[in-house]
Amino acid sequence: MNKQEVVAKAKSIAEGYFERGEFFCSEAVIHTINELLGWPFPKEITKLASGFPIGMGKSGCVCGAISGGQMALGMVHGRNHGDPMAEEMFPAAAQLHDFIKDTYKSTCCRVLVKGYDFTSPERKKHCIEITGLVAEWIANKLVEDGTVNPDEAYLSKAEA
């Protein structure tokens, strides 16, 4: 696969997980990126993202897709106990935040879904779009920085 195919597939897979009801936003992003990385962490790591949907446990705060994206960045740039913070971590985290804020004018779930009936298909479609966009952004970043080689991307084996 080439870069565009890897990035598009990551987007599609994350959206599919959410659309089919297999995962919510944060879970879909972290599971997709773990898969893209070739499963460096057990699949159960997705459970760590389960409290973030609907703005942190339905509180409407920070968007769950963004939280999942931040966790996915941590899978690559995060640190172990006693290690120094990787130089790339904070800039990458800020770039993801700023990208979503520039795109949607907010990173707050309640603002992002304002005007939607929460149970409506339109709101779900909107959240699926944001989830896919975050997974796409992370995948693009990981290909650009050399973490993921498109020729060896694990997603080529996954179902979208």
Residue frames as qw, qx, qy, qz and C-alpha x, y, z in Angstrom:
[[0.000, 0.890, 0.457, 0.000, 0.00, 0.00, 0.00],
 [0.358, 0.436, -0.062, 0.823, 1.07, 3.58, -0.48],
 [0.091, -0.056, -0.476, 0.873, 0.74, 6.40, 2.06],
 [0.441, -0.060, -0.108, -0.889, -2.67, 7.55, 0.82],
 [0.694, -0.144, -0.636, -0.306, -4.05, 4.01, 0.92],
 [0.454, -0.122, -0.724, 0.505, -2.78, 3.41, 4.47],
 [0.069, 0.050, 0.315, -0.945, -4.21, 6.68, 5.72],
 [0.562, -0.065, -0.302, -0.767, -7.56, 6.12, 3.97],
 [0.658, -0.138, -0.737, -0.071, -7.76, 2.57, 5.29],
 [0.260, -0.106, -0.657, 0.699, -7.09, 3.69, 8.88],
 [0.312, 0.015, 0.082, -0.946, -9.88, 6.26, 8.53],
 [0.654, -0.051, -0.505, -0.561, -12.26, 3.69, 7.08],
 [0.555, -0.107, -0.799, 0.205, -11.50, 1.06, 9.72],
 [0.076, -0.106, -0.549, 0.825, -12.01, 3.47, 12.64],
 [0.460, 0.030, -0.088, -0.883, -15.25, 4.74, 11.12],
 [0.645, -0.046, -0.683, -0.339, -16.42, 1.18, 10.55],
 [0.348, -0.109, -0.806, 0.466, -15.81, 0.15, 14.15],
 [0.153, 0.173, 0.382, -0.895, -17.94, 3.08, 15.34],
 [0.512, 0.085, -0.332, -0.787, -20.62, 2.77, 12.67],
 [0.627, -0.070, -0.752, -0.191, -21.14, -0.94, 13.36],
 [0.640, -0.643, 0.041, -0.419, -21.32, -0.32, 17.11],
 [0.873, 0.012, -0.385, 0.299, -18.21, -2.38, 17.86],
 [0.499, -0.224, -0.289, 0.785, -16.48, 0.58, 19.54],
 [0.010, 0.955, 0.243, -0.171, -17.19, 4.19, 20.45],
 [0.352, 0.917, -0.143, 0.121, -14.98, 7.03, 19.22],
 [0.222, -0.788, 0.568, -0.085, -11.96, 6.80, 21.55],
 [0.767, -0.162, 0.621, -0.007, -11.93, 3.01, 21.43],
 [0.782, 0.576, 0.231, 0.059, -12.14, 2.95, 17.63],
 [0.271, 0.900, -0.326, 0.104, -9.17, 5.29, 17.27],
 [0.350, -0.648, 0.670, -0.088, -6.86, 3.52, 19.71],
 [0.824, 0.047, 0.564, -0.028, -7.79, 0.05, 18.40],
 [0.702, 0.706, 0.080, 0.056, -7.22, 1.11, 14.79],
 [0.161, 0.869, -0.450, 0.130, -3.83, 2.68, 15.53],
 [0.597, -0.436, 0.669, -0.076, -2.71, -0.30, 17.61],
 [0.846, 0.323, 0.424, 0.024, -3.62, -2.44, 14.60],
 [0.493, 0.857, -0.128, 0.075, -1.79, -0.10, 12.22],
 [0.130, -0.789, 0.588, -0.123, 1.32, -0.40, 14.39],
 [0.611, 0.241, -0.753, -0.049, 1.15, -4.21, 14.15],
 [0.782, -0.522, -0.277, -0.197, -0.35, -4.80, 17.62],
 [0.364, 0.435, -0.589, 0.576, 2.58, -3.70, 19.82],
 [0.312, -0.188, 0.586, -0.724, 0.09, -3.72, 22.70],
 [0.118, 0.254, 0.959, -0.048, -2.46, -6.41, 23.54],
 [0.135, -0.474, -0.580, -0.648, -5.91, -5.81, 22.07],
 [0.419, -0.662, -0.590, 0.197, -7.17, -5.28, 25.62],
 [0.307, -0.171, -0.106, 0.930, -5.43, -1.90, 25.67],
 [0.140, -0.433, -0.480, -0.750, -8.57, -0.63, 23.95],
 [0.466, -0.635, -0.610, 0.086, -10.30, -0.95, 27.33],
 [0.387, -0.322, -0.217, 0.837, -8.24, 2.02, 28.55],
 [0.028, -0.084, -0.298, -0.951, -10.21, 4.19, 26.12],
 [0.214, -0.479, -0.826, -0.207, -13.65, 3.05, 27.30],
 [0.217, -0.656, -0.507, 0.515, -14.24, 5.93, 29.73],
 [0.186, -0.297, 0.174, 0.920, -13.61, 8.68, 27.18],
 [0.060, 0.413, 0.704, 0.574, -16.64, 8.48, 24.81],
 [0.171, -0.810, -0.474, -0.300, -19.23, 11.23, 24.81],
 [0.045, 0.781, -0.205, 0.589, -16.81, 13.69, 26.33],
 [0.135, 0.296, -0.787, 0.524, -15.41, 11.64, 29.21],
 [0.055, -0.247, -0.918, 0.305, -18.13, 9.32, 30.41],
 [0.010, -0.694, -0.653, -0.303, -21.03, 11.29, 28.92],
 [0.283, -0.655, -0.286, 0.640, -19.95, 14.54, 30.61],
 [0.416, 0.865, 0.262, 0.098, -19.65, 16.34, 27.26],
 [0.327, -0.809, 0.287, 0.395, -16.09, 17.47, 27.90],
 [0.016, 0.578, -0.650, -0.492, -13.15, 16.77, 25.55],
 [0.798, 0.330, -0.258, -0.434, -14.15, 14.79, 22.45],
 [0.865, -0.254, 0.432, -0.025, -13.54, 11.06, 22.86],
 [0.834, 0.501, 0.052, 0.227, -12.00, 10.72, 19.42],
 [0.190, 0.840, -0.357, 0.362, -9.40, 13.32, 20.39],
 [0.606, -0.585, 0.489, -0.227, -8.76, 11.49, 23.68],
 [0.947, 0.087, 0.301, 0.073, -8.29, 8.25, 21.76],
 [0.619, 0.718, -0.109, 0.299, -5.95, 10.05, 19.38],
 [0.145, -0.821, 0.455, -0.312, -3.88, 11.37, 22.26],
 [0.804, -0.336, 0.480, -0.103, -3.66, 7.86, 23.69],
 [0.891, 0.398, 0.147, 0.164, -2.62, 6.54, 20.28],
 [0.324, 0.830, -0.315, 0.327, 0.15, 9.14, 20.10],
 [0.484, -0.663, 0.506, -0.264, 1.22, 7.96, 23.55],
 [0.968, 0.013, 0.251, 0.021, 1.54, 4.39, 22.25],
 [0.741, 0.536, -0.033, 0.402, 4.29, 5.69, 19.97],
 [0.276, 0.646, -0.260, 0.663, 5.80, 8.65, 21.81],
 [0.646, -0.701, -0.016, -0.303, 4.85, 7.88, 25.42],
 [0.192, 0.595, -0.694, 0.358, 7.31, 7.05, 28.13],
 [0.762, -0.268, -0.582, 0.093, 7.90, 4.37, 30.69],
 [0.575, -0.809, -0.109, 0.056, 8.42, 5.02, 34.39],
 [0.596, -0.606, 0.206, 0.485, 11.52, 7.11, 34.96],
 [0.563, 0.264, 0.434, 0.652, 12.17, 7.81, 31.28],
 [0.006, -0.360, 0.005, 0.933, 12.32, 11.37, 29.98],
 [0.555, 0.631, 0.381, -0.386, 9.40, 12.64, 27.93],
 [0.595, 0.243, 0.529, 0.554, 9.95, 12.04, 24.21],
 [0.098, -0.282, 0.130, 0.946, 10.53, 15.31, 22.38],
 [0.150, -0.164, -0.672, -0.706, 7.76, 14.50, 19.89],
 [0.130, -0.453, -0.863, 0.181, 4.98, 13.84, 22.42],
 [0.018, 0.635, 0.400, -0.661, 3.79, 17.31, 23.39],
 [0.139, 0.374, -0.362, -0.843, 4.13, 18.89, 19.94],
 [0.177, -0.126, -0.878, -0.426, 2.24, 15.99, 18.32],
 [0.097, -0.529, -0.786, 0.305, -0.48, 16.15, 21.00],
 [0.052, 0.590, 0.152, -0.791, -0.84, 19.91, 20.53],
 [0.124, 0.210, -0.606, -0.757, -0.94, 19.54, 16.74],
 [0.135, -0.344, -0.910, -0.186, -3.81, 17.04, 16.94],
 [0.063, -0.627, -0.561, 0.536, -5.70, 19.31, 19.33],
 [0.051, 0.530, -0.120, -0.838, -5.15, 22.35, 17.11],
 [0.068, 0.005, -0.793, -0.606, -6.10, 20.45, 13.95],
 [0.117, -0.525, -0.843, -0.031, -9.49, 19.48, 15.37],
 [0.082, -0.673, -0.356, 0.643, -10.04, 22.91, 16.91],
 [0.029, 0.374, -0.380, -0.845, -9.23, 24.58, 13.58],
 [0.110, -0.143, -0.860, -0.477, -11.50, 22.17, 11.72],
 [0.311, -0.565, -0.751, -0.144, -14.50, 22.22, 14.07],
 [0.095, -0.668, 0.078, -0.734, -13.87, 25.38, 16.18],
 [0.624, -0.551, 0.333, -0.443, -13.92, 23.29, 19.35],
 [0.362, 0.256, -0.893, 0.080, -12.56, 20.14, 20.96],
 [0.341, -0.035, 0.659, -0.669, -15.47, 19.86, 23.40],
 [0.062, 0.237, 0.951, 0.187, -17.96, 17.06, 22.73],
 [0.138, 0.664, 0.630, -0.379, -21.01, 19.06, 23.82],
 [0.154, 0.685, -0.153, -0.695, -20.03, 21.87, 21.43],
 [0.010, -0.248, 0.818, 0.519, -19.19, 19.49, 18.58],
 [0.025, -0.334, -0.925, -0.179, -22.63, 17.85, 18.80],
 [0.155, 0.429, 0.372, -0.808, -24.61, 21.00, 19.64],
 [0.476, 0.357, -0.208, -0.776, -27.75, 21.20, 17.55],
 [0.471, 0.097, -0.832, -0.277, -27.95, 17.44, 17.04],
 [0.845, -0.335, 0.077, -0.408, -30.46, 15.15, 18.72],
 [0.254, -0.579, 0.774, -0.029, -28.00, 12.82, 20.43],
 [0.659, 0.058, 0.744, -0.096, -29.92, 9.72, 19.37],
 [0.631, 0.686, 0.036, -0.360, -30.18, 10.81, 15.73],
 [0.875, 0.208, 0.261, 0.350, -28.37, 9.16, 12.83],
 [0.347, 0.863, -0.044, 0.364, -27.08, 12.61, 11.87],
 [0.388, -0.826, 0.379, -0.154, -25.26, 13.03, 15.20],
 [0.869, -0.212, 0.419, 0.156, -23.80, 9.54, 14.94],
 [0.731, 0.564, 0.166, 0.346, -22.64, 10.26, 11.38],
 [0.059, 0.932, -0.202, 0.294, -20.98, 13.48, 12.59],
 [0.596, -0.655, 0.461, -0.065, -19.15, 11.63, 15.38],
 [0.902, 0.124, 0.345, 0.227, -18.11, 8.86, 12.98],
 [0.513, 0.793, -0.002, 0.330, -16.66, 11.55, 10.72],
 [0.200, -0.877, 0.373, -0.230, -14.63, 13.07, 13.56],
 [0.824, -0.348, 0.447, 0.032, -13.44, 9.62, 14.66],
 [0.838, 0.389, 0.246, 0.291, -12.30, 8.83, 11.12],
 [0.280, 0.899, -0.126, 0.311, -10.62, 12.20, 10.78],
 [0.456, -0.763, 0.444, -0.113, -8.62, 11.68, 13.98],
 [0.872, -0.102, 0.451, 0.162, -7.53, 8.16, 12.94],
 [0.674, 0.659, 0.144, 0.302, -6.61, 9.53, 9.51],
 [0.010, 0.938, -0.259, 0.230, -4.58, 12.36, 11.05],
 [0.645, -0.575, 0.503, -0.003, -2.70, 9.98, 13.37],
 [0.878, 0.180, 0.386, 0.217, -2.02, 7.48, 10.57],
 [0.491, 0.823, -0.003, 0.286, -0.74, 10.27, 8.34],
 [0.241, -0.877, 0.383, -0.164, 1.54, 11.53, 11.12],
 [0.774, -0.364, 0.515, 0.055, 2.93, 8.04, 11.75],
 [0.811, 0.428, 0.273, 0.290, 3.64, 7.47, 8.06],
 [0.273, 0.915, -0.102, 0.279, 5.22, 10.91, 7.67],
 [0.320, -0.810, 0.466, -0.154, 7.52, 10.47, 10.68],
 [0.437, 0.449, -0.778, -0.043, 8.60, 6.99, 9.54],
 [0.477, -0.226, 0.714, -0.459, 6.96, 5.07, 12.38],
 [0.761, 0.305, 0.537, -0.197, 4.77, 3.22, 9.86],
 [0.095, -0.301, 0.704, 0.637, 6.12, 1.97, 6.55],
 [0.666, 0.299, 0.027, -0.683, 3.22, 1.94, 4.07],
 [0.568, 0.338, -0.704, -0.259, 4.69, -1.11, 2.32],
 [0.341, 0.022, -0.899, 0.275, 4.50, -3.07, 5.56],
 [0.395, -0.221, 0.243, -0.858, 1.37, -1.55, 7.10],
 [0.135, 0.072, 0.957, -0.247, -0.56, -4.09, 9.10],
 [0.482, 0.389, 0.322, -0.716, -3.91, -2.60, 8.05],
 [0.396, 0.331, -0.640, -0.569, -3.53, -4.23, 4.65],
 [0.231, -0.056, -0.971, 0.003, -4.78, -7.41, 6.33],
 [0.157, 0.288, 0.643, -0.692, -7.69, -5.77, 8.16],
 [0.099, 0.579, 0.743, 0.320, -11.29, -5.53, 7.07],
 [0.018, -0.089, 0.057, -0.994, -12.63, -2.01, 6.65]]
